[in-house]
Amino acid sequence: MNCKDFLIWLQDRTIHNQPEDPEILAHINTCETCSRLYTIDNYLEACIQNSFSLQKLPDGLARKINRHIDQAFYSGQQSLGQPEEPTHQDLPVKK
């Protein structure tokens, strides 16, 4: 493998949590420039994944969101005989 092939592989790579191809490992062990690019790419991927960490929703928020989604969906589907829920707003609204 040469540096050009490595760059193409690095740009096309979509899976970061599986063992790398031995040819890739051999190249980054012999090429300092590609090794640095590989390290930076892995670091950036980890930063991106960490920025999307899961947060616990406040109690009842998911239920309220689902109820509002169902209400919006079924309000357009009255011909199917689905009952419409009350239209009171119980989600906080920014004023």
VEXZA-300475 format. One record per atom (N, C-alpha, C): x, y, z; residue in one letter. Coordinates in steps of 0.1 Angstrom, whole numbers, plus 5000, padded with zeros to 4 digits. Atoms other than C-alpha are relative to their C-alpha. Layout:
N
XYZA...
***
This chain:
95
500949885000M500050005000M500950125000M499249885000N501250354993N499150115006N500749894993C500250695008C498750044993C501249965008K497750774980K498949905003K501050104997D495950444986D499550015014D500449984986F495950505023F499050125001F500849884999L494450855019L498649974994L501350045005I491650704997I499349925010I500750084990W490950445023W499550085012W500449924988L490950695051L498850094997L501249915003Q488450925033Q498849914998Q501250085003D486150635024D499649925013D500250084988R486350465059R498750055007R501249964993T482950465076T499949935014T500150084988I483450205104I501350025007I498849974993H485850305131H500349915012H499950084988N485350035158N500349854996N499650145004Q486649725139Q501550004998Q498650015003P490149595135P500350034986P499649955013E491949745106E500649884992E499450095010D493149555075D501549995003D498650014998P496649425080P500950084991P499249915010E497849615049E500050145005E500149874995I496649935065I501050025012I499150004988L498449855098L501450004996L498650015005A501649765079A500450144995A499649875006H501550105061H500250105011H499849904989I500950315092I501149985009I498950034992N503650135110N501350044993N498849965007T506150235083T500050144995T500249875005C504850575073C499650105011C500349914989E505050845099E498950104997E501049905004T502851095080T498649935000T501350075000C500050845074C499649965014C500350044986S500350725110S499450125008S500649884994R499751085122R498650034995R501349985005L496851125099L499049905006L500950114995Y495350795111Y499750035015Y500249964986T495850905148T499050125001T500849884999I494251245142I498649964996I501350045004D491351085123D499249925011D500650074989N490650845151N499750095012N500349904989Y490851125177Y498850084997Y501149915004L488451345158L498749915000L501250095000E486051045154E499549985014E500450024986A486150985192A499450135005A500649874996C485451365198C498650014995C501449995006I482451355175I499149915007I500950094993Q481051045192Q499850045014Q500249954987N481551195226N499150125001N500949895000S479751505216S498549974999S501450055001F476651295210F499649915011F500350094989S476551145244S498550015004S501450014997L473151035256L499750085013L500449934989Q471351255281Q498649955005Q501250054995K468551145304K498950114999K501149905001L465251325296L499350025014L500849984988P463251485324P498849905000P501150094998D460551255338D498850054992D501349975007G457451245315G500250074987G499849925013L459051445286L499849914988L500250095012A459251145262A498649974998A501450035001R455651055270R499250124994R500749885006K454551415262K500350024986K499649995014I456551425230I499249904991I500750105008N455051095218N498550034999N501449975001R451551205227R499750124990R500249905010H451951525207H500349964986H499850065014I453351335177I498849924996I501250085003D450451095179D498850104997D501149915002Q448051385182Q500150074986Q499849945013A449551565151A499749904989A500350105011F449451245131F498549974999F501450045001Y445951145140Y499050114997Y500949895004S444551495135S499850014985S500150015015G445251445098G499449874995G500550145004Q443851085099Q498649985006Q501350014994Q440351155112Q499149904992Q500850095008S438850955083S500249855005S499850134995L440350645100L499349975013L500850024988G438150695130G500950015013G499249984988Q441050775155Q499550115008Q500449894991P439950975185P501150115001P499049904998E441551315188E500150045015E499849974986E443051395221E499850155003E500149864997P442551725239P501250084995P499049925007T444552005224T500850095010T499349924990H445852155257H501549994998H498550005001Q449552255257Q500649975013Q499450024987D451552105285D501549994998D498549995002L455052135269L500450155002L499549874999P457052445278P500250074987P499949935012V456952715252V500850135002V499249884998K459552985248K499250124995K500749885004K457953325247K500950124997K
***
